[in-house]
């Protein structure tokens, strides 16, 4: 049997390691609790107590999710005395959230 050559296949694909990291990033976005936290931080930095109130979860649950978001470099934090404030890590995170909303609203 004769094998046909692909006509429209991409010439190059990103390395598997890069694709794995991208899939892992989207896995983090796959949790609605984490999405709520990211949206709470969309325009301002907040402490855990304020985030918990905004998303109607316990501070413990929010802290656990913030750890995942920090490990994925989606949020950053700063200390002010005993209080820790969280914010989106950069504008890329805002863009991902905005593009996601645009996509589902179409």
N, C-alpha and C positions, 0 to 999 in steps of 0.2 A: 504494500500500500504506500502510495506517495505522500510524503509529509509536506504540508504547505508552510511557507514562510509567513510569519506574522507581518502585517503591513502597517499597523498602527500602534504596535507595542512601544512603550517608552524605551529609549535607548539606554537609559541608566535609571536605576532605582537607588534610593538612599540605602546606606548600610543597614543591616539587620539591627545593629545596636541602636541606631538613631530611631528606627521604626519602633523598636521595643520601648524606648524612652517616650516617644510620642503616644503610644498606646497606653503607657502607664499614666501619663498626664491626663489623657481623656478618661481613664478609669477614675481618677480623683474627681473629675468633674461629673462623674456618673452617680454621685450621691446627692440627693436633694437637700439633705441637711447642710452639706458643705456649700452647695449653691446658695442657700439662704444666708449663710455666714458671709460668703463673698459679696452678696448683694447688700448686706448690712454695712459692709466696709467699702462699698462702691464710692461714696463721696466723702468719707471721713474716717478717722481712726477712732477706735472704741476700745474700752477695757472689756474684760471677760464678762463682768456683771452686765454691762450695757448690751453686749452681743447676746447674752443669754436672754435678756428681757425682749430684745428685738425679734428673736427667733423662737421664743417660748420653749426653751430647753433649760435643763439644769446647767450650772456653771461647770460641773464635772464633764457632762456630755460635750459642751462647747470646747472645753480645754482639750479633750481627746481629739476632736475634729481639727482644732487649730494646730495641733501637733502634726497631723497628716498634711495640712495645708502648708505649714512651715517647711516640712521635709521636702515638699514638692516645689518649694520656692514660689508659692503663690501669695503668701502673706509674709510680712516682716513685723518685727516688734521693737519697741523701745521701752525702757524703764524710766519712770518718773517717781522717785522714792520707792514706795512699796507697790505702786500701781504699774501694771504692764499694759501698754497700749498696742493694739494691732492695726495694721493697715494693709491694703493690697500692695504687693511687692513692687509692681510697676504698671505702666499704662498698657502693657500687653495683656494683662489679666482683665482690665476693663474692656479692652477690645474684644477679647474672646467672649466675655459675657454679653456685650452689645451685639456682636455678630450672631451669637446663639439666639438671642431674643428676636433679632430681625428674621432669622431663618424660620423659627417656629410661628412667627406672626404672618408669614407669607401665605 
